[in-house]
Amino acid sequence: MVVIDLYSLEEIEIPNTHIQCSICGEWNDPSQYCRDGESTMSRTNCARCFESDRCDWDGIKAKVSEIRRSVEYRRAVSRLGDKQEKFGHSITVEELIAELQKLNPSDRLLITDADGYIEPCAPEFHSEANGTKFFRIG
């Protein structure tokens, strides 16, 4: 999955199994939330925070909270959301071709949006996200 790193404000890809620490906000393997030698999660803070001085936790939490309230962080999260929405509302050209090949070649395809029909035209470039180009028709 792709998330925003709190400290660099960059998109990072992490395994779907990773969990965000409740203190420092870093994403870690679930084993970081277990007692030594156990496989059951026993806390919501990572091993590094758990082993640090508890007096430091308030300062770390305040810094993380400040980052999350920052305009830069909110913009980064918004941009990521926009990209994920585009992926959710799109299909690959390969998938489209496969679906079109199921149709009879003499069938007609209507291109519509919420307001009605769209004038048929060639696909035009819309945007690019994570190395994937998005095109739109209409």
Secondary structure, 3 states (H helix, E strand, C coil): CEEECCCCCCEEECCCCCEECCCCCCEECHHHHECCCCCCECCCCCHHHHHCCHHHHHHHHHHHHHHHHCHHHHHHHHHHHHHHHHHHCCCCHHHHHHHHCCCCCCCCCCCEECCEECCCCCCEEEEEECCEEEEECC
